[in-house]
Amino acid sequence: MLFDRNISTKRNVILTKGVVPSITGNGDDNSYYNRLIKMIPAEVIAFYLALDGIVVNMNNSETLLWVVFGIAVAGTWLYIYKANNVTKFVQQILIVFSFALWVYVIGGPFKNLSWYDENYGKLLVTVYTFFIPLIYKPE
């Protein structure tokens, strides 16, 4: 495990007798920055980008892009649950949604849809990334 992606709750702090690991090293695991980092599945985005780069130039790439997206969505959940031990269901959903949103902005399989507009994705990812750590604070 690279780092503990779970966002700490009061219960975590009580169980660990106040010792909660922090990404920034300042001991404040519930800081805005720490919650933000824990909600962006950077490892899975890198995995997806590698597969996307391979598939985009292949025959049947439109279908394969959807297959890769589906694998990566499932992989996101498995990775955060199995490798990072994220057990909070709402946090799992938000991380998977974060991944799907990043793929939408990148284009992925969505770029082939008639209604696709990357500008909406850019707007949504900016707003989502800014607000989700402010709104999601598990107790």
C-alpha positions as CSV (number, residue, x, y, z in Angstrom):
1,M,0.0,0.0,0.0
2,L,1.5,3.3,-1.0
3,F,-0.4,5.4,1.5
4,D,-3.6,5.0,3.5
5,R,-6.3,6.3,1.2
6,N,-9.0,6.1,3.9
7,I,-10.2,9.4,5.2
8,S,-10.0,9.3,9.0
9,T,-13.0,9.5,11.2
10,K,-13.3,10.2,14.9
11,R,-13.5,6.4,15.4
12,N,-10.1,5.9,13.6
13,V,-8.5,8.5,15.8
14,I,-9.8,6.9,19.0
15,L,-8.8,3.4,17.9
16,T,-5.3,4.5,17.0
17,K,-4.9,6.6,20.2
18,G,-4.6,9.8,18.1
19,V,-1.9,8.6,15.8
20,V,-3.2,9.0,12.3
21,P,-0.9,9.0,9.3
22,S,-0.9,12.1,7.1
23,I,0.2,12.6,3.5
24,T,1.6,16.0,4.3
25,G,3.3,14.8,7.5
26,N,1.6,17.5,9.6
27,G,-0.6,15.0,11.4
28,D,-3.8,16.5,10.1
29,D,-5.3,13.6,8.1
30,N,-8.6,15.4,7.7
31,S,-7.1,18.5,6.1
32,Y,-8.6,19.7,2.8
33,Y,-5.4,18.7,0.9
34,N,-5.3,15.2,2.4
35,R,-8.9,14.5,1.6
36,L,-8.4,15.9,-2.0
37,I,-5.4,13.6,-2.6
38,K,-7.2,10.6,-1.3
39,M,-10.2,11.1,-3.6
40,I,-8.1,11.2,-6.9
41,P,-7.2,7.7,-8.1
42,A,-4.0,8.7,-9.8
43,E,-2.6,5.2,-10.1
44,V,-5.8,4.0,-11.9
45,I,-5.8,7.1,-14.2
46,A,-2.2,6.3,-15.2
47,F,-3.2,2.6,-15.8
48,Y,-6.1,3.8,-18.0
49,L,-4.0,6.3,-20.0
50,A,-1.5,3.5,-20.8
51,L,-4.3,1.2,-22.1
52,D,-6.0,4.1,-23.9
53,G,-2.7,4.9,-25.7
54,I,-2.4,1.4,-26.9
55,V,-6.1,0.8,-27.9
56,V,-6.8,4.1,-29.6
57,N,-4.9,3.1,-32.8
58,M,-6.2,-0.4,-33.0
59,N,-9.0,-1.8,-35.2
60,N,-12.4,-1.6,-33.4
61,S,-10.9,1.0,-31.1
62,E,-14.3,2.5,-30.4
63,T,-15.5,-0.8,-28.9
64,L,-12.2,-1.5,-27.2
65,L,-12.2,1.9,-25.6
66,W,-15.5,1.0,-23.8
67,V,-14.0,-2.4,-22.8
68,V,-10.9,-0.7,-21.4
69,F,-13.1,1.9,-19.6
70,G,-15.2,-0.9,-18.0
71,I,-12.1,-2.8,-16.9
72,A,-10.7,0.4,-15.4
73,V,-13.9,1.3,-13.6
74,A,-14.0,-2.2,-12.0
75,G,-10.2,-2.0,-11.5
76,T,-10.7,1.3,-9.6
77,W,-13.0,-0.2,-7.1
78,L,-10.9,-3.3,-6.7
79,Y,-7.7,-1.3,-6.3
80,I,-9.1,1.1,-3.7
81,Y,-10.9,-1.7,-1.8
82,K,-8.2,-4.4,-2.0
83,A,-4.9,-2.6,-2.2
84,N,-5.8,0.6,-0.3
85,N,-8.4,-0.9,2.1
86,V,-10.9,1.9,1.6
87,T,-14.0,0.5,3.4
88,K,-16.3,3.6,3.4
89,F,-18.8,3.0,0.7
90,V,-19.5,6.6,0.0
91,Q,-15.8,7.3,-0.4
92,Q,-15.5,4.3,-2.8
93,I,-18.3,5.7,-5.0
94,L,-16.8,9.1,-5.0
95,I,-13.3,7.8,-6.0
96,V,-14.9,5.7,-8.8
97,F,-16.9,8.7,-10.0
98,S,-13.7,10.8,-9.9
99,F,-12.0,8.3,-12.2
100,A,-15.0,8.2,-14.6
101,L,-15.0,12.0,-14.6
102,W,-11.3,12.2,-15.5
103,V,-11.9,9.7,-18.4
104,Y,-14.7,11.9,-19.7
105,V,-12.4,14.9,-19.7
106,I,-9.6,13.0,-21.4
107,G,-12.2,11.8,-24.0
108,G,-11.9,8.0,-23.8
109,P,-14.9,6.2,-25.3
110,F,-17.1,9.3,-24.7
111,K,-15.5,11.3,-27.5
112,N,-17.3,9.1,-30.0
113,L,-20.7,10.0,-28.7
114,S,-22.7,12.7,-30.5
115,W,-23.4,14.7,-27.4
116,Y,-19.8,14.7,-26.0
117,D,-18.4,18.1,-25.2
118,E,-15.0,18.2,-23.4
119,N,-15.8,21.7,-22.1
120,Y,-18.6,20.4,-19.8
121,G,-16.2,17.8,-18.5
122,K,-13.5,20.4,-17.8
123,L,-16.1,22.5,-16.0
124,L,-17.4,19.6,-13.9
125,V,-14.0,18.2,-13.0
126,T,-12.9,21.6,-11.8
127,V,-16.0,22.1,-9.7
128,Y,-16.0,18.5,-8.4
129,T,-12.3,18.5,-7.5
130,F,-12.6,21.8,-5.6
131,F,-15.8,21.0,-3.7
132,I,-15.7,17.3,-2.9
133,P,-13.1,17.6,-0.1
134,L,-15.1,20.5,1.4
135,I,-18.4,18.5,1.3
136,Y,-17.3,14.9,2.1
137,K,-16.1,14.8,5.7
138,P,-17.0,11.4,7.2
139,E,-17.6,11.4,10.9
